[in-house]
Structures are given as C-alpha cells and as structure tokens.
Amino acid sequence: MLVMSGYNIDKLKVILAARGIGGFLDGSLKPKPNYQSDNKFKDWVISLN
C-alpha cells in the first residue's frame, strides 16, 4: 500500500531492514532462538521492487 501511494521503495527497505535487525536481536535473547522467520522476513524485504 505504501509503494502504491508513492512511498519511496528504497526508504521502505531501509526502515524494514532496521526493524528486522531489531527483531533478530530481540529473538537472539530467547533461550531457543528461531531464526527461520528472520530469514523469511529478510528474503521478503530483499524481494521488494
């Protein structure tokens, strides 16, 4: 929706990457981290055009 309304895709990628890094660091504090969802999010952000 943001892209369709004219939001800059490169800025969106930076924001999503920063949020992903924060989520990764939060998840790494769990007793049994699950990085599979982090990888899926990373792949989705990279695939944005």
HUUR-V199647 format. One record per residue. N is the residue number from 1. OMEGA is omega in whole degrees, -180 to 180 (none if undefined). BURIAL is + if it has 9 or more other ideal C-beta (glycine too) atoms within 8 Angstrom, else -. Layout:
n=N omega=OMEGA burial=BURIAL
n=N omega=OMEGA burial=BURIAL
This chain:
n=1 omega=-180 burial=-
n=2 omega=-179 burial=-
n=3 omega=180 burial=+
n=4 omega=179 burial=-
n=5 omega=174 burial=-
n=6 omega=179 burial=-
n=7 omega=-178 burial=-
n=8 omega=-176 burial=-
n=9 omega=180 burial=+
n=10 omega=177 burial=-
n=11 omega=179 burial=-
n=12 omega=179 burial=+
n=13 omega=180 burial=+
n=14 omega=180 burial=-
n=15 omega=-180 burial=-
n=16 omega=178 burial=+
n=17 omega=179 burial=+
n=18 omega=179 burial=-
n=19 omega=178 burial=-
n=20 omega=178 burial=+
n=21 omega=178 burial=-
n=22 omega=178 burial=-
n=23 omega=178 burial=+
n=24 omega=-179 burial=+
n=25 omega=176 burial=-
n=26 omega=-179 burial=-
n=27 omega=-179 burial=+
n=28 omega=179 burial=-
n=29 omega=179 burial=-
n=30 omega=178 burial=-
n=31 omega=178 burial=-
n=32 omega=-178 burial=-
n=33 omega=176 burial=-
n=34 omega=-176 burial=-
n=35 omega=-179 burial=-
n=36 omega=179 burial=-
n=37 omega=177 burial=-
n=38 omega=179 burial=+
n=39 omega=178 burial=-
n=40 omega=179 burial=-
n=41 omega=179 burial=+
n=42 omega=180 burial=+
n=43 omega=179 burial=-
n=44 omega=180 burial=-
n=45 omega=180 burial=+
n=46 omega=-177 burial=-
n=47 omega=-180 burial=-
n=48 omega=178 burial=+
n=49 omega=none burial=-
